[in-house]
Amino acid sequence: MSDRKPHDRTARSIVSPANPRSTTRRRLLQGAAAGAGMLAFPFVHAQEKPTLRYLGTAVNQSNEIAQKFFEDTGIRIQYIPVTTDDVGRRALTAPHSFDLIDTEYFALRNIMPSGNLVGIDTKRIKYADKITPLFTRGEVDGKPVGDQGTAPKKVMFLESPSAKTFAAEPTQYMTLIPTTYNADTLGIRPDLIGRPVESWSELLNPEFKGKAATLNIPSIGIMDAAMAVEAAGIHKYADKGNMTREEIDLTIKTLIEAKRNGQFRALWRDFNESVSLMASGEVVIQSMWSPAVTQVRSMGIACTFQPLKEGYRAWASGFGLPRTLAGAKVDAAYEFINWFLDGWAGAYLNRQGYYSAVLETAKENMEPYEWDYWMEGKPAAQDITAPDGRLLEKAGTVRDGGSYNERMGAIACWNSVMDENAYMIQKWNEFVAA
C-alpha cells in the first residue's frame, strides 16, 4: 500500500475553499465530511432508496457532487474520509464497511489478489465505451503514452467478476471506473529564475542551491528524483516505478549528496507549505501540484507549472465495488457511477484542473470558453473561475502545458508501489535524516 501520510494529496481536493489562505483544501473537506458524517439532505424521496457509504480520501470527496447526485436521484452519499493508506487497509480487511471505494490505480496490485473488490460489469455502464483510451489502451490522440509505473491499462481489466489477477487485454469487467487523474511536473518562479527551464535535471542543478525543494512523500518523491536523475544522464531506469535495490541505492545516494551540498531549502509534506515556499521566493524550483501553482498565481505572484521535455508523472483514481455489495445497493452503486460519467461531475472536475473519464459528456456541461481553456489549451476568452466562484485565471491566460492532448500525451511514468517498497521507504528515510 501507499506510504502517503494523512495530508498527502491536500492539493487535489475537488472543492476549493472560499479563503484558500486560511485553510487547506483537505481540512475543509475533512471538516465537512467527517463532521457531518452523513450529508444532511432533506429526507424527501430517499426513504426507499439506500444510502451509499463512500470510502476514500477526503480530497476526492465533494459535498457539491453528493448534493447534486441526491437532487437528481434521491440517493444519499455517506462519506467515509480516511488516509490513502487506510483506504487500502480497509479494502483488504473490511470490505463490508463500505459500498463504494475511491482508490488509486497503483493500489490495485495489493488489493485485487484479496478478492475483496469485484469486476465492474461494463454492460451496466452506459458510457463504458466512451472512457478515455488513456485508461483502456494507454493512448492519447491515437498515440501511446509512457507506461512506467502502474499505468492504468496494466490493471484496468479482469477476466471475470471474481478474478484476482489482471487481464492482458480489454474485457467486459473493469477493476475501477476513473474518477480523477492528472499529470504532475515542477513548479518554478520564472521571474526569479530569468531563463527557460526545460528539464527535470534542473531540480538538481547547483545553480539553484538552497532554492530548490522536493516533496517528502516517499512513493512520489522517489519518482520525481528518478525523473531528475535520468534527465541529468546519471542513470537510465528500466522502470522508474519499479526500481531494483541497486537503482534505489543510486537514486537515494544522489539525493543525499545534493542535500549535503545544500541543494534543498525544504522537503515539504503539506500543500500550504509548498505554496508558502514558492510565494515567499525562498524556493524558485520544486516538485509541485497544479492547484498549488494556481494558488500562488492567485496572490499575484508569477509561478509556472512547467512543461518539461522528459514529460510528466501521472496519477489516477477510480471507483471500485466490494464483493460484499448486495441487493438494492448494487443498483444504487451502478446508478452513481453512471451519473458520475454523465457529464455534470466531469465538468465540475475539469473546472478544478483535473480530468474526467468521459470527455464528451463533460464538454456538454461546460461553456465553450471553459472547454477551450481547460481542454484545448486556448487563451481564456474570459476570466476562469472555480466552481465556488473564486477567480483562477484572468482572460487571455493559457493553461500551463497547453491542451489535454499535449499534457496527458506527454506522460513519462505513473505513480506506483514498487516491489521493493519497504526497502525504498527505509532508504528514503535515510535521505530525510541525512
N, C-alpha and C positions, 0 to 999 in steps of 0.2 A: 504493500500500500504506500501511498504518498507519505513523505515525511513533512509535509507542509504544516505550519503552525496555525493556530486559530485565526490569526489576522492575515493569512497569506494572500488571498485573492481580493483584498479590500478594493482594489481599483476596478474590479469587474462587476460591481453592483449594477443591476439593471434598473435601479431607481436613483435619481440624482437628488441630493439634499438641497433644500432651499438656500441654505447658507453653507457652502462647501468648506468654508474655513473654520466653522465651529464644530463640525463633527465629521467623522469618516463615513463614507457611504455604507460600509459594513455595519457600523454601530447603529446607524439609522434603521437598517433593515432588521438587525437583531432585536432592537427595541420594539419595533412594530410587530415582528413575527413571534418572538419569544414572549413578549409582554402580553400580547393579546391571546396567544395560544391559538385559538381559532378565530378567524376573521368574524367580526361582529356584524354580519349582514342581517337584514330583516328576515324573519322566519316566515317567508311567504310560500312560494310554490316548491320549496325544497323539502317539505315534510315527507314526501315519499321517495326522495332521492338520497342516495348515500353521500356521506362526506368522504372525500379522498384525503388520506394522510400522505403528504408530500415530503419526502426525506431529501435533504440536500443542504448545501451551504447557504447561509443567509444571502450571500452575494448573488445567488441565482434564484432568489425567491422575491417576487414582486407583488405587493398588495394591489397595485393597479391591475395587473394581469388577472389575479384571482377575483377581484371585484367585477371586472368585465366578463369573465367566464361565468360567474354566478348570475349576472344580469341576463346573459344570453341563454343559459341552460338550467338555472336553478340548482346547480350542483356546487356545493361549497368545497373549498380547499382548506385543509388544516396544515399549516406549515410546521415542519419539524426541522428547525435550523441547527445544524451541528458542524463541526470542523470537517475538512476534507478527509482526514484520517478516519473520523468516526462514521462518515458515510460508508466507507469501505468496510469498517468493522461490523457495522450493523447489517450490511448486506451479507456478510459471512456468518454472523451469529444470531441475528434476529430478523429474518425476512418477514415474520408475522407482524412486525411492529410498524410497517408502512405499506401503502398501497401503490405508491409510485416513487421511483428513485430518480434523482438527477445527479449523475456521476460523470466523471471524466473518462474518456475512452481508454486512457492508459491504465486505469484501474481494472479493466475487464480481464486482463491476464491473471489477476489474482481472484476475481470474483466468479467468473464463469465456471471454473472447474468444480466449484462447490455445488453447482446445480440449483442455487438459490434464486437465480434470475432465469426467466423463460424467454424463448424467442418470441418476438412480436410478429404476429401474422400480418404480412403486408397486404393480404387480401382485404383486411379490415381497415387499412389506412388509405383514405381517399387519394392523397397526393403522394403516395409512395414512389410512383414513377417520376415525380417531379422533384424529389430531393436532389440537391445539387450533386453532380457527379464527382465533386471533390471527395465526398464520403463513399460513394458506391464504386467509383473506378479510380479514384486518385487523380482526377483530371480537372483542369480549369481551362475553359475555352478550347477543349479538344486536345490539350497538351498535358502530359504527365507532370506532376509536381514532385518535389523531394519527399521521400518516404522514410528517411532515417528516423529512429524512434518508433513510437506507436502511432503510425498513420492509421486513421480510422478504417481505411479499406482493408487493413490486415485483420481487424477484429469486428467487422461490421455484420457478418452473416453466419448463420448456423444451419446445419443440415436438417435439423428437426427442432420442434419447440423445446425439447428437453436436452438437447445436445450440450455437452460440456467442453467441446473443442470448436474452433472456428472453421468455417468453410472457406475453401480457397477461392471460390467463385460466388457470384451473387446467387442467392436462393430466395425462397418465399419468406424466410424468417430472419429478422434483424435483431441484433443484440440491443441496440439503443436507437431511438429516433433523435436526431440532432436538435439541441436547444440553442446554445450559444457557442460561437467559435470566432477566432481572430488570429492574427499573427503579430508577434512582438519583435521589437528591434531596439536600438539605442536611442535615447533622448539626448539632445545636445542644446547648448546655448550658442546659436550661430553668431550672436552679437559679440560674445566674449571670445569665441574661437577665431573668427575672422577669416576663415578659409574653408574650402569644401571638405566635408567628411564623407568618405565613400566606402569605408571598410570596417568590419568588426575589429580588425587589428588595432585600430585607434584606441580601443579600451586599454590596451597595454602600452601605448606609446608614451615613452618617458617625457615627451613634451607636455603631457597632462599630469605630471607627477603632483600628487596632493590635490588634484582637481577631478579625479575620476572616482566612480563608485560602482559597486555591483550589489545585487540583492543577495541577502543571506537566507535563501531558501534552497537547500542543497539540490533537490531534483531539478530546479530551474537554473540555479546559479551555475551548476556544473555544465549545463548545456550552453549557456552564454559564454562561459570560459572556453569551452571547446570551439565555439564559433570563432573566438578571438585567436586561440592557439593555432587553429588550422589556417585562418586568414593571414597570420603572421609567418606562415611557412615552417612552423616548428614541427608539426606532425599532421599527417593525413589519416583521419579516422575511417575505419571501415563502416562504423555506425556510431555516431555521436550519442545516440540514445541508448546504446548498449555496449559500453566500453569494457575492455578487458581490465584486469587489475593493473597491468603494466601501463595501460593508457590512463587509467585513473591516477596512478602514481605520477606520471609525467604531467598531467594537467594540474594536479594539486601542487606539484613542485614548482611549476611555472607561476602559479598564483602566489605561493608563499614568497618566492623570490621578488615578485613585483610588490607585494605588501611590505616586505622588509626594506625595499628601496623607497618606500613612501608613496607608492603609486595611488593608493586608495585613501580618499578622505573619509569614506564611511562604507560599511556593509549594512545596507538598510533592510529592514523587515516590514516596514509599515508604509502604506500608500502615502500618508501625510508626510512622513519623513522624506520620501523621495521628492515630493513636491517642494518641501522646505529647502532641501539641499540645492535644488535647481533654481528656485526662485531667488534665494539669497545670493547666488553666484559662487557659493562655496564649491560647488561642483559644476563642471561645464560639459561633462560627458558621463553617461551612466546607463546601466540596464534600466529600462523604464517601461511603463504600461501606457497605452494610448490615452486613457482618461486622465492620467496624471499630467501628461503633456498639455492636454486641453485645459486643465485647471490652472496650470502655470500661465498659459496664454490668457486665460480669463482675468488674470491680475494685471494684464497689460505688459507682460514680460515676454520677450522673444524666446520661443522654445520650439524645437522641431522634433517630430517623431521620424527619425532619419532613415529613409530607404538606403540599404547598403548592397553593394554588388554581390555579396555572398548569399543574400536572401534573408528570410525571416525564420524565427522559431514559432511554430504554430501550436495552438491548443484547441481542444473541443470537448464539449459536454453533451450529454443526451439523456432522454427519458428511458427508463427500463421498468419492467414489471416483475414483481416477486412471484415465486412459484406458489405461494400461499394465497394469492388473489383468487377470489371465488365469487360466484353469484352476481348480484347487480353491480358490484364494484368492478368487475371485469369490463362490463359495458360502459360504466362511467369513466374508467381509465382510458378506454379507447376513444370515448367521446371527447375527453380532454385533449388527447394527443391530436385528434383530427381538428379540433377547434384551434389548437396552438399553431397548426400548419395552415390554417385557413386565411391568414393574412394580417389580422389585427395585431397579434402578438409579434409577428415577424417585422411589421413596420415599426412597432414600439422598440424592438431590439435594434433595428437598423438605425433609428434616430439616436441611439445611445453610442453608436460607433462600433457595434458588434455586427455579426452577420447571421442571417436566418437560414433555415434549412430549405425552404421553398421560396425562391427569389420572386417568382412571378406573382404569387398571391400577395407578398409583401408590397410589391410595386403598386398593385391595385389599391392599396391602402395608404399610399404616400402621395404627397403633392409632387408634381413633376419636378419642381426646383429642388425638393428634398432628395428625390431619387438621383437627379443629376449630380448633386453634390456628394452624397454618401456612396453611391454605387458606380457612377460613371466617371468620377474624377474631374467633373467640370467646375468652373468657378461658380460660387454660390450666387444665384440671381437675386437673392435677398438674404437677410440675416437668418442664420441657422440657430434654432433653439432646441433645447432638450424637451422631453415630454412635460416637464414641470414648468416650462416657460423660460427657464434660465438661458441667457444668451451663451451660445457655444462658440460661434464664429460669425464674423461680420460679412456682409455682402462682398463678393469679389474674391473671397478666400477659396483656395483649392485644398482639398484634403491631402495631408501628407501621404505620400506613397501612391496617390492617384486612385484609379478605379479598382473595383473588386478584382477584375482580371489581372491587373498589374500587381496588386498586393498579394492576393491569395495564389496567384500564378508563380510567385517568387518564393515559395516556401522551400527552405533547405532541410528542416527537420521538425519533428513533433515532440511535445512533452512526452516523457515516458518514465517507467520504472525499470531500472536495469536489473539484469540477473545478479549483478554484484552490488545491489543497492545498499545492503548493510555495510559492506566494505567501503563503498563510496561515502556514506554518511560519516563513517569513522574518520576517513581521510579529510573530508570537508571540515570536520570539527578541528582537525589539526591546523588547517588553514586559518580558521577563525581565531584560534588560540595563538597563532604564531606572532 
